[in-house]
Amino acid sequence: MADDPEWVLPAGIPFVELKARDLEECVYWLMDAMGARDLEWRTGGAGGGAADGGRDLEATFYVPSPDGEMDAQRWWIECKGRTGTVEPDQVKAAVNNALGQGDLAYLVVVTNTTFSNPTRDWVRSWQLTHPRPRVRLWDHDTLERLLSKHPAVVLRLFSEALSPVGLLKAMQERFWSKLEYTPVRALMSFWAARETIEIGAIERFALIANELAHGSIADRPWAAQAEPNVLLQTLHMGLVNTPYLRLRGIRVGIDPNPIYAALTYLILVALRRVTPSSLAEFVLEAVRKREGDAFPEEVTTMLLAPVLDRLAGEMQDICSADCVRMLCSEPAWLVADEKPLETYWRRFDPKGGAEDEEPRRLLRIEKTDAPCKVGYAVDKDNPCPLFEVEPGVGNLAEFLNIIERVSGFRLAQAREKALEEANASGGLATARDRPARQSS
């Protein structure tokens, strides 16, 4: 439930210090989380600021009417940060200031403390003869209840007041609602608590996108840590929301690359669990269908192209780094990490341990008389399939089969190298080092 008391630890919210501009900022973000539109913070400066015209905040809420139309409700919000009970005259003055506003639906007086019973009685009596605006008194207890329903606000202002579960809820709310990313410190806390908190598909996809927004999935590989059914649910969650995430990103001016990188990572890990043909069918089914109708192929192609291009680019970078046939001037995709080639395969390790950037121009030369380490039959008439294939909707199964073969070979190679290094140093091999591979 949205008001689960375990999400927010009220003792962590500094209500005593929540005055003046701090209280106004808290209520501003709370109104935003509640769905307010045309939200305006009226104060002109710090603390008391400039004259606010009888309200600190102004907002509009749109509510459905019986005939299906949306009615605009105009709200005024006046904040009264206090050490003790709010003075009755302050509430009466706020109500009188709002009385001349014929189109005002609600006046909300907010405090970090309490209102006296005589003040509440006066509001009730006044309301009997003045149906508009409706007057609401939000005290300490009301603020606490509303903040518990909106942990994203608590994360923004009082992160220490969130439980691990509340912090996770706030992270996924910020991502899915606003495409905002959470600091690395919070991601580290989720990883430390991953065995004790429930992480569903919607939270896991947000976690992966957040990690890649910071440049790496190597230290906290959320997909490798997931059970097969959870992994596929997470991939499905990302795929079916690709149109929404793409359009949302364009509207708010957010870089979409972490989202494409998250889908790429999930597909790569899924290829260790299911066959390429099954995964191709799964991906196309998730992207094509919307409420029973199928997108035209050109739309599906547009939605998948950034993900497939990234998938091909990452494998080309990895494979060409140790190839005598394909010579590349530098990696085109793996450029964010200091040692991207060395850390790439840690994303497959459930215990923890990447890089993503815009593609760059680079020089590629293919030696047509050189063999392929992966095992493809290549010669001057048969070029490298990894570099030759043009990924798309029509050949998705063929493309994923190439990616599965290359990634499987290179992953096993990386694990064998790690095992050799561990043996050479006299250390014991960890689960990460052993070259075991999950069967498809």
C-alpha positions as CSV (number, residue, x, y, z in Angstrom):
1,M,0.0,0.0,0.0
2,A,1.1,3.5,-0.7
3,D,0.9,4.6,2.9
4,D,2.9,1.6,4.3
5,P,4.3,3.0,7.6
6,E,7.6,1.0,7.0
7,W,8.5,3.3,4.2
8,V,9.1,6.4,6.2
9,L,10.7,6.7,9.7
10,P,8.9,9.8,11.1
11,A,11.6,10.4,13.7
12,G,14.0,11.1,10.9
13,I,12.0,14.1,9.6
14,P,13.2,17.2,11.4
15,F,9.7,18.7,12.0
16,V,11.1,21.0,14.8
17,E,13.4,22.7,12.3
18,L,10.9,22.7,9.4
19,K,10.1,26.4,9.3
20,A,10.1,29.3,6.8
21,R,11.6,28.4,3.5
22,D,12.3,24.8,4.5
23,L,8.6,24.2,5.2
24,E,7.6,25.8,2.0
25,E,10.0,23.7,0.0
26,C,8.7,20.5,1.7
27,V,5.1,21.4,0.9
28,Y,6.1,22.5,-2.7
29,W,7.5,19.0,-3.5
30,L,4.6,17.3,-1.7
31,M,2.1,19.1,-3.8
32,D,4.1,18.2,-6.9
33,A,4.0,14.5,-5.9
34,M,0.3,14.8,-5.3
35,G,-0.2,15.8,-8.9
36,A,-0.5,19.6,-8.7
37,R,-0.1,21.5,-12.0
38,D,0.8,25.1,-12.6
39,L,2.6,24.9,-9.3
40,E,4.0,28.3,-8.2
41,W,6.2,29.1,-5.3
42,R,5.3,32.7,-4.4
43,T,8.0,33.7,-1.9
44,G,10.5,36.1,-3.3
45,G,13.4,35.4,-1.0
46,A,14.8,33.3,1.8
47,G,13.0,33.0,5.0
48,G,10.1,35.5,5.2
49,G,11.0,36.7,1.7
50,A,8.9,39.2,-0.2
51,A,5.2,39.8,0.1
52,D,3.4,36.7,-1.2
53,G,-0.1,38.1,-1.8
54,G,-1.7,36.0,0.9
55,R,-0.2,32.6,-0.1
56,D,3.2,30.9,-0.2
57,L,2.2,28.4,-2.9
58,E,-0.4,28.3,-5.6
59,A,-1.4,25.2,-7.5
60,T,-4.1,23.7,-9.8
61,F,-5.5,20.2,-9.5
62,Y,-7.5,18.7,-12.3
63,V,-10.3,16.3,-11.1
64,P,-12.9,14.4,-13.2
65,S,-16.4,15.7,-13.2
66,P,-19.5,13.4,-13.5
67,D,-19.8,14.0,-17.2
68,G,-16.2,12.9,-17.8
69,E,-14.6,16.3,-18.2
70,M,-11.7,17.5,-16.1
71,D,-12.4,20.4,-13.7
72,A,-9.6,22.7,-12.6
73,Q,-9.4,23.4,-8.9
74,R,-7.3,26.3,-7.8
75,W,-5.5,25.9,-4.5
76,W,-3.7,28.4,-2.2
77,I,-1.3,27.1,0.4
78,E,0.0,29.2,3.3
79,C,2.8,27.8,5.4
80,K,3.2,28.6,9.1
81,G,6.4,27.2,10.6
82,R,6.2,27.5,14.4
83,T,7.8,26.3,17.6
84,G,4.4,26.1,19.4
85,T,0.8,26.2,18.3
86,V,-0.2,28.4,15.4
87,E,-1.8,31.6,16.5
88,P,-5.5,31.8,15.7
89,D,-5.2,35.2,14.2
90,Q,-2.8,33.9,11.6
91,V,-5.3,31.4,10.4
92,K,-8.1,33.9,10.4
93,A,-5.9,36.4,8.4
94,A,-5.2,33.7,5.8
95,V,-8.9,32.8,5.4
96,N,-9.9,36.5,5.1
97,N,-7.2,37.0,2.4
98,A,-8.6,34.2,0.4
99,L,-12.2,35.2,0.7
100,G,-12.1,37.6,-2.2
101,Q,-10.9,35.0,-4.6
102,G,-14.2,33.7,-6.2
103,D,-12.5,31.0,-8.3
104,L,-10.5,29.6,-5.4
105,A,-11.4,26.0,-4.5
106,Y,-9.2,25.3,-1.5
107,L,-7.1,27.2,1.0
108,V,-4.6,25.0,2.9
109,V,-2.8,26.3,6.0
110,V,0.2,24.2,6.8
111,T,2.2,24.0,10.0
112,N,5.0,21.8,11.4
113,T,3.3,21.9,14.8
114,T,-0.4,22.0,15.7
115,F,-3.6,24.1,15.5
116,S,-5.6,24.8,18.7
117,N,-9.1,23.4,19.1
118,P,-10.6,26.9,19.2
119,T,-8.9,27.6,15.8
120,R,-10.4,24.4,14.3
121,D,-13.8,25.3,15.8
122,W,-13.6,28.7,14.2
123,V,-12.8,27.2,10.8
124,R,-15.8,24.8,11.0
125,S,-18.1,27.7,12.0
126,W,-16.8,29.9,9.2
127,Q,-17.2,27.2,6.7
128,L,-21.0,26.8,7.4
129,T,-21.6,30.3,6.0
130,H,-18.8,30.3,3.4
131,P,-18.9,27.2,1.1
132,R,-15.9,28.5,-0.9
133,P,-13.0,28.2,-0.6
134,R,-12.8,24.9,1.4
135,V,-10.3,25.4,4.2
136,R,-7.9,22.6,5.2
137,L,-5.6,22.7,8.2
138,W,-2.5,20.5,7.8
139,D,-0.6,20.0,11.0
140,H,2.4,17.9,12.0
141,D,0.4,14.6,11.9
142,T,-1.2,15.4,8.5
143,L,2.3,16.2,7.0
144,E,3.7,13.0,8.4
145,R,0.8,11.0,6.9
146,L,1.1,12.6,3.5
147,L,4.9,12.3,3.4
148,S,4.5,8.6,4.2
149,K,2.5,8.2,1.0
150,H,5.1,10.0,-1.1
151,P,8.6,8.7,-0.1
152,A,10.1,10.3,-3.2
153,V,9.6,13.7,-1.5
154,V,11.3,12.3,1.7
155,L,14.2,11.0,-0.5
156,R,14.6,14.5,-1.9
157,L,14.6,16.3,1.4
158,F,15.1,13.9,4.3
159,S,16.7,10.7,2.9
160,E,17.8,9.6,6.4
161,A,14.1,9.3,7.3
162,L,13.5,6.5,4.8
163,S,13.7,2.8,5.6
164,P,15.5,0.6,3.0
165,V,12.0,-0.4,1.6
166,G,11.0,3.3,1.5
167,L,14.2,4.3,-0.1
168,L,13.7,1.7,-2.8
169,K,10.1,2.8,-3.4
170,A,11.2,6.4,-3.7
171,M,13.9,5.5,-6.2
172,Q,11.5,3.7,-8.5
173,E,8.9,6.5,-8.2
174,R,11.5,9.1,-9.2
175,F,12.6,7.0,-12.1
176,W,9.3,6.0,-13.6
177,S,7.5,9.3,-12.9
178,K,10.2,11.8,-13.7
179,L,13.2,9.9,-15.1
180,E,15.3,11.2,-12.3
181,Y,18.2,9.2,-11.0
182,T,19.3,8.3,-7.5
183,P,22.8,8.9,-6.0
184,V,25.3,6.1,-6.0
185,R,25.3,5.9,-2.2
186,A,21.6,4.9,-2.3
187,L,22.3,2.2,-4.9
188,M,25.1,0.8,-2.7
189,S,22.6,0.6,0.2
190,F,20.1,-1.4,-1.9
191,W,22.8,-3.8,-3.0
192,A,23.9,-4.4,0.6
193,A,20.2,-5.0,1.6
194,R,19.3,-7.0,-1.5
195,E,18.7,-10.3,0.4
196,T,16.3,-8.6,2.9
197,I,14.1,-6.4,0.7
198,E,11.7,-7.5,-1.9
199,I,12.8,-6.3,-5.4
200,G,10.2,-6.7,-8.1
201,A,10.6,-6.2,-11.9
202,I,9.6,-2.5,-11.8
203,E,12.2,-1.8,-9.1
204,R,14.9,-3.9,-10.7
205,F,14.7,-2.2,-14.1
206,A,14.9,1.2,-12.3
207,L,17.9,0.0,-10.4
208,I,19.7,-1.2,-13.6
209,A,18.9,2.1,-15.4
210,N,20.1,4.1,-12.4
211,E,23.4,2.1,-12.2
212,L,24.1,2.7,-15.9
213,A,23.2,6.4,-15.6
214,H,26.2,6.6,-13.4
215,G,28.3,4.7,-15.9
216,S,28.7,1.1,-14.7
217,I,26.8,-2.1,-13.8
218,A,29.9,-4.0,-12.9
219,D,29.9,-3.5,-9.1
220,R,26.1,-4.2,-8.7
221,P,25.0,-6.5,-11.5
222,W,21.3,-6.6,-10.7
223,A,20.3,-8.8,-13.7
224,A,22.9,-11.5,-13.0
225,Q,21.7,-11.6,-9.4
226,A,18.0,-12.3,-10.4
227,E,16.3,-15.6,-10.8
228,P,15.4,-16.5,-14.5
229,N,11.7,-15.7,-14.2
230,V,12.5,-12.4,-12.4
231,L,15.1,-11.6,-15.1
232,L,12.5,-12.1,-17.9
233,Q,9.9,-10.1,-16.0
234,T,12.3,-7.2,-15.7
235,L,13.2,-7.3,-19.4
236,H,9.5,-7.4,-20.2
237,M,8.9,-4.4,-17.9
238,G,11.5,-2.4,-19.8
239,L,10.4,-3.5,-23.3
240,V,6.7,-2.8,-22.9
241,N,7.5,0.6,-21.5
242,T,10.0,1.5,-24.2
243,P,7.6,3.9,-26.0
244,Y,6.7,5.7,-22.8
245,L,10.3,6.0,-21.6
246,R,11.4,7.2,-25.0
247,L,8.7,9.9,-25.3
248,R,9.1,10.9,-21.6
249,G,12.9,11.3,-22.1
250,I,12.3,13.5,-25.1
251,R,9.8,15.7,-23.3
252,V,12.0,16.3,-20.2
253,G,15.3,16.4,-22.1
254,I,16.8,13.3,-20.4
255,D,19.6,11.3,-22.0
256,P,18.0,7.9,-23.1
257,N,21.2,6.0,-23.2
258,P,21.0,4.5,-19.7
259,I,17.6,3.0,-20.6
260,Y,19.0,1.5,-23.9
261,A,22.0,0.2,-22.0
262,A,19.7,-1.4,-19.4
263,L,17.8,-3.2,-22.1
264,T,21.0,-4.3,-23.7
265,Y,22.3,-5.7,-20.5
266,L,19.1,-7.5,-19.7
267,I,19.1,-9.1,-23.2
268,L,22.7,-10.2,-22.8
269,V,22.1,-11.9,-19.4
270,A,18.9,-13.4,-20.7
271,L,20.9,-15.1,-23.5
272,R,22.6,-17.1,-20.8
273,R,19.2,-18.5,-19.7
274,V,17.1,-19.0,-22.8
275,T,17.7,-19.8,-26.5
276,P,18.2,-16.9,-29.0
277,S,15.1,-17.9,-31.0
278,S,12.9,-17.9,-27.8
279,L,14.3,-14.6,-26.7
280,A,13.8,-13.0,-30.1
281,E,10.1,-14.1,-30.0
282,F,9.8,-12.8,-26.4
283,V,11.3,-9.4,-27.3
284,L,9.2,-8.9,-30.4
285,E,6.0,-9.9,-28.6
286,A,6.7,-7.4,-25.8
287,V,7.5,-4.5,-28.0
288,R,4.9,-5.1,-30.8
289,K,1.7,-5.6,-28.8
290,R,-0.3,-2.7,-27.2
291,E,-3.8,-3.5,-25.8
292,G,-4.4,-6.2,-28.5
293,D,-3.1,-4.1,-31.4
294,A,0.3,-4.6,-33.0
295,F,2.6,-1.7,-33.9
296,P,3.6,-1.5,-37.5
297,E,7.0,-3.0,-38.2
298,E,8.6,0.4,-38.8
299,V,7.6,1.5,-35.3
300,T,8.9,-1.7,-33.7
301,T,12.2,-1.2,-35.7
302,M,12.4,2.4,-34.4
303,L,11.9,1.3,-30.8
304,L,14.4,-1.5,-30.9
305,A,17.1,0.0,-33.1
306,P,19.0,1.9,-30.3
307,V,19.1,-1.3,-28.2
308,L,20.2,-3.6,-31.0
309,D,22.8,-1.1,-32.2
310,R,24.2,-0.9,-28.7
311,L,24.2,-4.7,-28.3
312,A,26.0,-5.1,-31.6
313,G,28.5,-2.3,-30.7
314,E,29.4,-3.7,-27.3
315,M,30.0,-7.2,-28.7
316,Q,32.1,-5.8,-31.5
317,D,34.2,-3.8,-29.0
318,I,34.7,-6.8,-26.8
319,C,35.4,-9.3,-29.5
320,S,37.7,-7.1,-31.7
321,A,39.9,-6.4,-28.6
322,D,41.3,-9.9,-28.9
323,C,40.9,-10.7,-32.6
324,V,43.6,-11.1,-35.3
325,R,41.0,-10.7,-38.1
326,M,39.2,-7.5,-37.1
327,L,41.4,-4.6,-36.3
328,C,39.7,-1.5,-34.7
329,S,41.4,1.8,-33.8
330,E,39.5,2.0,-30.4
331,P,36.3,0.9,-28.7
332,A,33.3,2.7,-30.0
333,W,30.9,2.0,-27.1
334,L,32.9,1.0,-24.1
335,V,34.5,4.3,-23.3
336,A,33.1,5.5,-19.9
337,D,35.0,3.1,-17.6
338,E,38.7,3.4,-17.0
339,K,39.2,-0.3,-17.9
340,P,36.1,-1.2,-19.8
341,L,37.4,-4.4,-21.4
342,E,38.7,-5.7,-18.1
343,T,35.5,-5.1,-16.1
344,Y,32.8,-5.8,-18.7
345,W,32.2,-9.4,-17.8
346,R,31.7,-8.6,-14.1
347,R,28.1,-7.7,-15.1
348,F,27.4,-11.4,-15.4
349,D,28.6,-12.2,-11.9
350,P,25.8,-12.5,-9.3
351,K,28.1,-11.3,-6.6
352,G,28.9,-8.0,-8.1
353,G,30.7,-6.1,-10.7
354,A,30.8,-1.2,-17.1
355,E,30.4,1.5,-19.2
356,D,28.2,3.1,-21.8
357,E,28.6,6.1,-24.0
358,E,27.6,7.5,-27.3
359,P,29.2,5.7,-30.3
360,R,32.2,7.4,-31.9
361,R,33.7,7.1,-35.3
362,L,36.6,4.6,-35.6
363,L,38.7,2.8,-38.1
364,R,38.0,-0.9,-38.8
365,I,40.2,-3.2,-41.0
366,E,39.4,-6.8,-41.6
367,K,42.2,-9.2,-42.5
368,T,40.5,-11.6,-44.8
369,D,43.1,-14.4,-44.5
370,A,42.9,-14.5,-40.6
371,P,40.9,-17.0,-38.7
372,C,38.1,-16.4,-36.2
373,K,38.7,-17.3,-32.5
374,V,35.0,-17.7,-31.8
375,G,34.9,-20.5,-34.4
376,Y,33.1,-19.0,-37.4
377,A,34.1,-20.2,-40.8
378,V,35.5,-17.0,-42.3
379,D,37.6,-16.2,-45.4
380,K,37.9,-13.5,-48.0
381,D,34.4,-14.3,-49.2
382,N,32.8,-14.8,-45.8
383,P,33.4,-11.8,-43.5
384,C,33.0,-11.7,-39.7
385,P,29.2,-12.2,-39.0
386,L,29.4,-10.0,-35.9
387,F,30.5,-7.0,-37.9
388,E,28.5,-7.9,-41.1
389,V,25.1,-8.4,-39.6
390,E,22.6,-5.5,-39.6
391,P,20.4,-6.1,-36.6
392,G,16.7,-5.5,-37.1
393,V,13.2,-6.9,-36.4
394,G,13.3,-9.2,-39.5
395,N,16.5,-11.0,-38.4
396,L,16.3,-10.7,-34.6
397,A,16.7,-14.4,-33.9
398,E,19.7,-14.7,-36.3
399,F,21.3,-11.6,-34.7
400,L,20.7,-12.8,-31.1
401,N,22.2,-16.2,-32.1
402,I,25.4,-14.4,-33.1
403,I,25.5,-12.4,-29.9
404,E,24.9,-15.5,-27.8
405,R,27.7,-17.4,-29.5
406,V,30.2,-14.5,-29.3
407,S,29.3,-13.5,-25.7
408,G,29.3,-17.1,-24.5
409,F,32.8,-17.7,-25.9
410,R,34.2,-14.4,-24.6
411,L,32.6,-14.8,-21.2
412,A,34.1,-18.3,-20.8
413,Q,37.4,-17.0,-22.0
414,A,37.3,-14.2,-19.4
415,R,36.5,-16.6,-16.6
416,E,39.3,-18.9,-17.6
417,K,41.7,-16.0,-17.6
418,A,40.5,-15.0,-14.1
419,L,41.0,-18.5,-12.9
420,E,44.5,-18.7,-14.3
421,E,45.4,-15.4,-12.7
422,A,44.0,-16.6,-9.4
423,N,46.0,-19.8,-9.5
424,A,49.2,-18.0,-10.6
425,S,48.9,-15.6,-7.6
426,G,48.3,-18.6,-5.2
427,G,44.8,-17.4,-4.4
428,L,41.7,-19.5,-4.3
429,A,39.2,-19.0,-7.2
430,T,35.9,-17.5,-6.4
431,A,32.6,-18.2,-7.9
432,R,33.2,-15.3,-10.3
433,D,36.5,-16.8,-11.4
434,R,35.3,-20.3,-12.2
435,P,34.6,-20.7,-15.9
436,A,31.2,-22.4,-15.3
437,R,28.5,-21.4,-17.8
438,Q,24.8,-21.7,-17.4
439,S,23.1,-23.8,-20.1
440,S,20.5,-22.2,-22.3
